[in-house]
Amino acid sequence: MILPPVIFVGLAALFYIGMYREDPDTLPSAMIGREAPAVQVTALGPAAPFDDATLRAPGVKLLNFWASWCAPCRAEHPLLEELAAEGIPILGVNYKDDPAKALAFLDELGDPFAAIGADSGRMALNWGVYGVPETYVIDGDGKVVLRFAGPITRAELDRTLRPAIEAAR
């Protein structure tokens, strides 16, 4: 008899606390501040895929999970090209995609990636990817500085990614 009201009060308290989080839209990530998980990609096209040593190379870099079937990936692509033109290395992980379609996507829109590989889903699972696009800022020690889920927009680039890139330097 007392159990239903106790459960109701407990749930109401959790919902109330959740409404007043600092940023209720942010997806939490246990990866922040930790060493990046292992790279598990296969070749996409003629170039050899990148590996763990690439993530631990000196300097800040981005790791971007994307797919040709992903409309938000298409929308964020010009901003990735802009970052690449600024000299920020971007490592591309093509997620659960047809290789021919992925390469056609890059032929059409341009290739902002310093290195690229294909993932059947194993690497994304280890990184905690919810869906594509998803971008990680990695520092020169191979540690995750930021996880950004969703398409990069101009506002998010200036508000979130650029400060994280500066912090990683």
HUPEQUI-V865103 format. One record per backbone hydrogen bond with DSSP energy under -0.5 kcal/mol. CO is the residue of the C=O (numbers start at 0). NH is the residue of the N-H. If there is no record, write none. Layout:
CO|NH, CO|NH
This chain:
1|5, 2|6, 3|7, 4|8, 5|9, 6|10, 7|11, 8|12, 9|13, 10|14, 11|15, 12|16, 13|17, 14|18, 15|19, 16|19, 17|20, 22|25, 25|27, 28|31, 30|33, 33|143, 41|117, 50|53, 50|54, 51|55, 53|56, 59|88, 60|137, 61|90, 62|64, 62|135, 63|92, 64|132, 64|133, 65|94, 66|69, 68|70, 69|73, 70|74, 71|75, 72|76, 75|78, 75|79, 76|80, 77|81, 78|82, 79|83, 80|84, 81|85, 82|87, 83|86, 86|88, 88|61, 89|91, 89|113, 89|114, 90|63, 91|93, 91|116, 92|65, 92|94, 93|95, 93|118, 96|98, 97|101, 98|102, 99|103, 100|104, 101|105, 102|106, 103|107, 104|108, 105|109, 109|111, 114|91, 116|93, 117|41, 118|95, 120|124, 121|125, 122|126, 123|127, 123|128, 124|127, 132|149, 133|64, 134|147, 135|62, 135|137, 136|144, 136|145, 137|60, 138|141, 141|35, 142|138, 143|32, 145|136, 146|148, 147|134, 152|156, 153|157, 154|158, 155|159, 155|160, 156|161, 159|163, 160|164, 161|165, 162|166, 163|167, 164|168, 165|168, 167|139
